[in-house]
Amino acid sequence: MNRSAFSTTAVSLALLAGPLLSPVARSADDGSGPTADTVARGHYLVTIAGCNDCHTPLKMGPAGPEPDMDRMLSGHPQSLAMPAPPKLPDGPWLVTAAATNTAWSGPWGVSFTANLTPDPETGLGRWTLRNFMDTIRSGRHLGRGRPILPPMPYPMYKHFTDEDFAAIYAYLRTIPPIRNQVPEPLPPPVVAAASMQ
């Protein structure tokens, strides 16, 4: 088969396969919007994947720490400036975490959980489904930027199917946008000290 005939056949097969794509994959690309079932599936996946565990700040409730659902999935509160992390004693301890569960310190430096709400300035409002998938699958911001840092379990989450990602993304687009500028990660103290010399 010559190159022209191969190209024509490939394009024809792609056009024929379009209607066979799952409704989730089609709705994410054709502008028709996600179905209620897709959004419900995304809510389920966000819940069982524990996204609220780190991306929703904790507050003190009557029975102890509880998620502050008024700030659901908005990440580390911009109003909470973190002091230098405590020095851990020698031994097997590796990390410290803020009482909000949104700031973590370890050998990588200090990481802050991201704002997953659809706020266009401080959250995922301008992200596309492709940006979202590329970030989680590559472990890099927008698929090409800085590394995604612990405790984000992207090595596990990168195994979500395309349909799972589309459902999660669709659900995140339906939650209230919260304007909350999360700080950039801080480098490890040793690296920061060396860069000042």
C-alpha positions, 0 to 999 in steps of 0.5 A: 500500500502506498503512502497516499492510500495508507493515509486515506485509509487511516483517516477513513478509519478514524472518521468511522471510529468517531461514533464508537468513542465512549460518550465520556470521551466524545463529550469532553472533546465535542463541546456538548458537555458531560452527562449527569452520569459522567459528573456523578462518576467523577464525584465518586472517583474524587471521593474514593481517591481521597482528593478531599483528604489533602485538597480540602483544608481541615478545620477543628470541629467538635470531634476533632479535625474535619474537612472545611467543606466551605473551602472544598478542594481549594487547596492550601489556604492563601491566608495561612503563611507557614513558618519554617518546618520543624526539624525532625529528630534523627531516626525514621521520621520523614515528613511533617504536615500542617494541621490543615493537611494542605502543607507538607515538608520533607526532603523535597522541600515544602509542598502545598496542595493545589486549588482544584476548583474551577476558579479561572485565576487560582484554580483549574478554570483555564485548564483543559482536559488534556492539561489535567490528564497530562499533569497526572500522567507525567507527574509534571505541572501541565505535563511539562512544568515543575514536578508534582511533589509528595504527598500527591500520589500521581504514580497511582493516579496516572493509571486512571483510564481516559474515561476516569480522567474525563469524569473527574475533570467534568465533576471538578468543573461543577463545584463552586470556584474558590479564589485561593492562590496557593503558594509555590513549593519551597525548595529543601532547606539545604538547596535553598541555603546553598543557592544563597551563598 
